[in-house]
Amino acid sequence: MAGLLDAHRLAGSTRALEIAAAMGDWVAARLAELPRESLDRMWGIYIAGEYGGMNESMATLAGHFPDKPEYRTAAKAFDNTALLAATAAGEDRLDGKHANQHIPQFTGYLRMYESGEGRDYFTAAENFWDMVVAHRGYAHGGTGVGEILRARDVIAGSLYQYPDDPNHAETCCVYNLLKLARNLFFHTGDAKYMEYYELAMVNQILASRRDADSTESPEVTYFVPVRPGRRRDYGNIGTCCGGTGMENHTKHQDSVYFVAADGKSLYVNLYTNSTLDWTARGVTVEQSTDYPFEGASRLTIGVRRRSRFALKLRVPAWCDGFAVAVNGETQQIDAAPGTYATLNRTWRDGDTVDITLPLRLRTKAAIDAPDVQSVYYGPTLLAIRHEAVGDDLESGLIDLSIGDDLEAAFEPADEPLHFTADGYTFAPLHLADDAPYHLYWRRR
């Protein structure tokens, strides 16, 4: 249904909308026969209640057919009422929940809010995202052990708590968390959502497809595990992550730029080679960069006539020393990490904006174990590679003697974004092969 609705929205297919509506008629008729108690029981059953984005699709369909209130009623029929109410109230009941059964439910609740169904739907979606990302998120942006959301604020502990299920971070989960983050940003403008978008895109999404060509398989992952010494398994034709694994890589372009609803601001969220055609304003923006291999990006503005708008540049939360020059002249702007720096001016054809984002090494500790850490260079998560460790990678966390001076401890290696520290080689996780790796290690 989502694909049909997209075919109508993006390609103008009236036939696609007709088919989606006929499917909606069937869904609405079937659910109308069931009491609320039966619906709640279904949506709470492990995996059996995994209805994907049905509430989102039905709410979207209702927007196309205001004369069919049964579509809106059917969308609300998919409410997982007990969990919805608890999450809206700020009560975290996610421990042990099937991750990708529930993440799309909350994307649907956000769509319900957009359809006028009440603030609780928005609050639930906002709270849910924080409960997952802030309290159950791994270093690469993924979540879950196997397919399950585990205990709140247990990250290091979850690396070995489940010996029968050594896989972490199902790829479908990060796919849906990205979708939820993007949509929440539209309502809040909070840079934390685009901060997460960059984290997950540069690391888990890029890491989720093997760096090899294939005409027989999508070569994508089911999981991107974080347990020490695990490998990524590629191929994956038969699971949901096989399908979203291909769609994932359209996301590299879908949130680079946003335009404010009033048309007065242009947001630059991601630093990547790209060209924007802002047709409504007769403006183009060409972005040239080697980010994240270098900490710089250039925007070249093209306008048919002089145009005034605010250019909002995301300042990564890890970035100290963010600086901007327009046509070679340094600008005095507020560029606090974790916000957007604003250039509000009348733009002329050929104006250039040079952005400096100094890359630096930084570590992030697990919530439940300050000595269990991961290391990044700018936005890039670095993993200990197998060449330096041998064949016993599943024996446990590696102990590293790392002092307070990361720049002294991590020496640049010959390849880009590669470092050595305490005798081990670190390389970007997004180098996607089937070698074992460590994302977490113990700092001594």
C-alpha positions in Angstrom: 0.0 0.0 0.0 2.8 2.4 0.8 4.4 1.7 -2.6 1.1 2.3 -4.4 0.6 5.6 -2.4 4.1 6.6 -3.4 3.4 5.8 -7.0 0.5 8.2 -6.9 2.3 10.9 -4.9 5.6 10.8 -6.9 4.5 9.6 -10.3 0.9 10.8 -10.5 -0.6 7.3 -11.0 -4.3 7.5 -10.5 -4.5 3.7 -11.0 -2.2 3.2 -8.1 -4.4 5.2 -5.8 -7.5 3.3 -7.0 -5.8 0.0 -6.1 -4.7 1.3 -2.7 -8.2 2.5 -2.0 -9.6 -0.9 -2.9 -7.2 -2.5 -0.5 -8.2 0.0 2.1 -11.8 -0.9 1.7 -11.0 -4.5 2.4 -8.8 -3.6 5.5 -11.5 -1.3 6.9 -14.3 -3.9 6.4 -12.3 -6.7 8.1 -11.2 -4.7 11.1 -14.6 -3.3 11.6 -15.8 -6.8 12.6 -13.4 -7.1 15.5 -13.8 -5.8 19.0 -11.1 -3.6 20.6 -10.0 -6.4 22.9 -9.2 -8.7 19.9 -7.3 -6.0 18.2 -5.2 -5.2 21.3 -4.5 -8.9 21.7 -3.4 -9.3 18.1 -1.1 -6.3 18.1 0.6 -7.4 21.4 1.4 -10.9 20.2 5.1 -11.4 19.5 5.8 -11.1 15.7 2.2 -12.0 14.9 1.4 -8.4 15.6 4.1 -7.1 13.2 1.8 -5.2 10.9 4.5 -2.9 9.5 3.3 0.5 8.5 -0.4 -0.3 8.1 -1.6 2.5 10.4 0.6 5.0 8.5 -0.8 3.8 5.1 -4.4 3.9 6.3 -3.9 7.4 7.7 -2.3 8.6 4.4 -5.2 7.0 2.5 -7.7 8.8 4.7 -6.1 12.1 3.7 -6.9 11.3 0.1 -10.5 10.4 0.8 -12.0 12.7 3.4 -15.4 11.4 2.5 -14.4 7.9 3.7 -14.1 8.1 7.5 -13.8 4.3 7.7 -10.1 4.7 6.6 -9.4 6.9 9.6 -11.3 4.5 11.8 -9.2 1.6 10.4 -6.0 3.5 11.0 -6.9 3.9 14.7 -7.8 0.2 14.8 -4.1 -0.5 14.6 -3.4 1.3 17.9 -1.5 -0.8 20.3 -3.4 0.9 23.0 -1.6 -0.1 26.2 1.9 0.5 24.9 0.7 3.7 23.1 -0.7 5.1 26.3 2.3 4.2 28.4 4.8 5.7 25.9 2.7 8.9 25.6 2.9 9.1 29.4 6.7 8.7 29.4 6.6 5.2 30.8 9.2 2.9 29.2 7.8 -0.6 28.7 10.0 -1.6 25.8 12.2 -4.2 27.5 11.7 -7.5 25.7 9.6 -6.0 22.9 10.1 -7.2 19.3 11.9 -4.2 17.8 10.7 -4.0 14.3 7.2 -5.0 15.2 6.9 -1.7 17.2 9.1 0.9 15.5 6.8 1.3 12.5 3.8 1.6 14.8 5.2 4.8 16.1 5.9 6.2 12.7 2.2 5.5 12.0 1.3 7.3 15.2 3.1 10.4 14.0 1.1 10.2 10.8 -2.0 10.0 12.9 -1.1 13.2 14.7 -0.5 14.9 11.3 -4.0 13.8 10.4 -5.5 15.6 13.4 -5.9 12.7 15.8 -4.5 14.3 18.9 -1.2 15.3 20.6 -0.8 12.0 22.4 0.2 10.4 19.1 3.0 12.9 18.6 4.2 12.6 22.2 4.3 8.8 22.0 6.4 8.9 18.8 8.8 11.5 20.3 9.1 9.6 23.6 9.6 6.3 21.9 12.4 7.5 19.7 14.3 8.8 22.8 13.6 5.5 24.7 15.2 3.6 21.8 18.0 5.8 20.5 19.2 7.4 23.7 18.8 4.4 25.9 19.2 1.3 23.7 21.3 2.6 20.8 24.7 1.1 19.9 27.7 3.0 18.6 26.7 2.7 14.9 23.1 3.8 15.5 21.5 0.4 15.5 19.5 -1.3 18.3 18.4 -4.6 19.6 19.8 -8.0 20.3 18.6 -10.4 17.7 15.3 -8.7 16.9 14.5 -7.7 20.5 14.7 -4.4 22.3 16.6 -5.3 25.5 16.9 -3.7 28.9 17.1 0.1 29.1 20.6 1.5 29.6 22.3 -1.8 29.2 24.7 -1.6 26.3 28.0 -3.1 27.5 26.0 -5.7 29.4 24.1 -6.8 26.3 27.3 -7.7 24.4 27.4 -11.1 26.2 24.1 -11.4 28.1 22.5 -13.5 25.3 25.0 -16.2 24.3 22.4 -18.0 22.2 21.8 -14.9 20.1 25.1 -13.1 19.3 23.6 -10.8 16.6 22.7 -7.2 17.2 21.2 -4.3 15.3 18.7 -5.7 12.8 19.0 -3.5 9.7 15.3 -3.0 9.3 15.3 -1.3 12.7 17.7 1.4 11.8 15.8 1.9 8.5 12.6 2.7 10.4 14.4 4.7 13.1 15.8 6.9 10.3 12.3 7.4 8.9 11.0 8.3 12.3 13.9 10.7 13.0 13.3 12.5 9.7 9.6 12.9 10.3 10.2 14.1 13.9 12.6 16.7 12.6 9.9 18.1 10.4 7.8 18.9 13.5 10.6 20.0 15.9 13.6 21.2 14.0 15.7 19.6 16.7 19.2 19.0 15.3 19.5 15.8 17.3 17.4 13.9 14.8 19.7 14.8 11.9 22.7 14.1 14.2 21.4 10.6 14.5 20.6 10.5 10.8 24.3 11.1 10.0 25.5 8.6 12.6 23.3 5.8 11.3 23.9 6.6 7.6 27.7 6.9 7.7 28.0 3.9 9.9 25.3 1.2 9.9 23.7 1.9 6.6 27.0 2.2 4.7 28.2 -0.9 6.5 25.2 -2.9 5.6 26.1 -3.7 2.0 29.1 -5.6 1.0 31.6 -3.6 -1.1 31.3 -6.0 -4.0 29.2 -6.3 -7.2 26.7 -9.1 -7.5 24.0 -10.0 -10.1 22.6 -12.8 -7.9 22.1 -11.2 -4.5 21.5 -7.8 -2.9 24.6 -8.5 -0.7 23.0 -6.8 2.3 23.0 -7.6 5.9 20.3 -8.9 8.3 22.3 -7.6 11.2 25.3 -5.4 11.8 26.5 -7.0 15.1 28.4 -5.3 17.9 29.4 -8.3 19.9 33.3 -8.5 19.9 34.6 -10.6 17.0 31.4 -11.0 15.1 31.3 -10.8 11.3 28.7 -9.4 9.0 26.9 -12.0 6.9 25.9 -10.7 3.4 23.4 -12.0 0.9 20.0 -11.9 2.6 17.4 -12.5 -0.1 14.8 -14.0 2.2 14.2 -11.5 5.1 12.6 -8.1 5.4 16.1 -6.7 5.6 16.8 -7.9 2.2 14.2 -5.6 0.8 14.9 -2.6 3.0 18.6 -3.4 2.5 18.2 -2.3 -1.1 16.0 0.7 -0.3 18.4 1.8 2.4 20.8 3.2 -0.2 18.2 5.6 -1.6 18.4 7.3 1.8 21.8 8.8 1.0 20.0 11.5 -0.9 16.6 11.9 0.8 17.5 14.2 3.7 20.5 16.2 2.5 18.4 19.4 2.2 15.1 20.6 3.6 13.1 23.7 2.9 11.1 25.3 5.7 7.4 25.3 5.2 7.4 29.1 4.7 10.0 28.8 2.0 12.3 31.3 3.8 15.0 28.8 5.0 17.1 26.1 3.4 18.5 23.5 5.7 21.8 21.7 4.9 21.6 18.5 7.0 24.2 16.3 5.5 27.6 17.0 4.0 27.8 15.0 0.8 28.4 15.5 -2.9 25.0 16.6 -4.2 23.0 19.1 -6.3 19.8 20.6 -5.2 17.3 22.1 -7.6 15.1 24.4 -5.5 12.6 25.0 -8.3 10.2 27.2 -6.4 12.8 29.8 -5.7 14.8 29.4 -8.9 17.8 28.4 -6.8 20.4 25.6 -7.2 22.9 24.5 -4.7 25.9 22.3 -5.7 27.8 20.8 -2.8 31.4 19.5 -3.3 33.1 17.6 -0.5 35.2 14.6 0.4 33.5 14.4 3.8 33.9 12.3 6.0 37.4 11.8 4.7 38.1 15.5 5.1 36.4 18.2 7.3 35.4 20.6 4.6 32.6 21.3 2.2 31.8 23.9 -0.5 28.4 25.1 -1.5 28.0 27.0 -4.8 24.8 28.9 -5.1 23.1 29.4 -8.4 20.2 31.9 -8.7 18.2 33.2 -11.7 17.8 36.5 -9.8 18.9 37.8 -6.4 17.2 35.8 -3.7 17.0 36.3 0.0 16.7 33.3 2.3 18.4 31.8 5.4 20.9 29.1 4.8 21.0 26.8 7.9 24.1 24.7 8.2 24.0 21.8 10.6 26.9 21.9 13.1 27.6 18.3 14.2 27.5 17.8 18.0 31.1 16.5 17.9 32.4 19.5 15.9 34.5 22.2 17.7 35.8 25.0 15.4 33.0 25.0 12.9 33.6 27.9 10.6 32.0 29.4 7.5 33.3 31.8 4.7 31.2 33.4 2.0 33.1 34.2 -1.1 36.3 33.9 0.9 35.2 36.1 3.7 34.9 34.5 7.2 31.5 35.0 8.8 30.8 35.8 12.4 28.0 33.4 13.2 26.7 31.4 16.2 27.9 27.8 15.5 27.4 25.9 18.7 27.8 22.2 18.3 24.5 20.4 18.0 22.7 23.3 16.4 22.3 25.0 13.0 24.4 28.0 12.0 22.4 30.5 10.0 23.5 32.7 7.1 20.6 35.1 6.3 21.4 37.2 3.2 20.5 38.1 -0.3 22.3 35.5 -2.5 23.8 36.2 -5.9 24.5 33.8 -8.7 27.9 32.1 -8.1 28.2 32.8 -4.4 30.3 30.2 -2.6 30.0 29.0 1.0 33.1 27.2 2.4 32.4 25.2 5.5 35.1 23.9 7.8 34.3 21.0 10.1 37.5 20.0 11.9 37.6 16.3 12.2 38.8 15.0 15.6 39.1 11.7 17.5 36.6 11.1 20.2 35.4 8.2 22.3 31.9 7.4 23.5 31.4 5.2 26.6 28.7 2.7 27.0 25.9 3.9 29.4 26.4 1.1 31.8 30.2 0.8 31.7 32.3 3.9 31.4 35.5 1.9 30.5 33.8 0.2 27.6 34.1 2.6 24.7 34.0 3.1 21.0 36.1 5.6 19.0 35.1 7.9 16.1 37.0 10.2 13.8 34.5 12.9 13.1 31.3 11.1 12.2 33.1 7.8 11.3 33.0 4.9 13.7 36.3 3.0 13.8 36.5 -0.7 14.3 39.5 -2.8 15.4 40.2 -5.0 12.3 41.0 -8.7 12.3 44.5 -8.4 10.8 45.9 -7.1 14.1 44.0 -9.4 16.4 44.2 -13.0 15.1 41.6 -15.7 15.2 40.4 -15.5 18.8 38.1 -12.5 18.4 35.2 -13.9 20.3 37.2 -14.4 23.5 36.1 -11.1 24.9 36.7 -7.4 24.9 40.1 -6.2 24.0 41.9 -4.1 26.6 43.7 -1.0 25.3 46.1 1.3 27.1 44.7 4.7 26.0 45.7 7.8 27.9 43.8 11.1 28.0 45.5 12.3 24.8 43.7 10.6 21.9 45.7 12.3 19.3 48.9 10.9 20.8 47.4 7.4 21.3 45.9 7.0 17.8 48.5 7.4 15.0 47.3 7.9 11.4 48.0 4.9 9.2 48.7 4.8 5.5 45.1 4.5 4.4 42.4 7.2 4.8 40.6 7.1 8.1 42.9 4.3 9.4 44.7 4.5 12.7 46.9 2.4 15.0 46.6 2.4 18.8 48.3 0.1 21.3 49.3 -2.2 18.6 45.9 -2.6 16.9 44.6 -1.3 13.6 41.4 0.7 13.5 39.5 1.2 10.2 36.0 2.6 9.4 33.2 0.2 10.0 31.6 1.2 6.7 34.4 -0.7 4.9 31.9 -3.5 4.3 33.5 -7.0 4.1 33.0 -10.2 6.0 36.1 -9.8 8.3 35.6 -10.0 12.1 35.8 -6.7 14.0 35.5 -5.0 17.4 33.4 -1.9 17.9 33.7 -1.9 21.6 36.8 -2.3 23.7 37.9 -1.7 27.3 39.9 1.4 28.0 42.7 0.9 30.5 
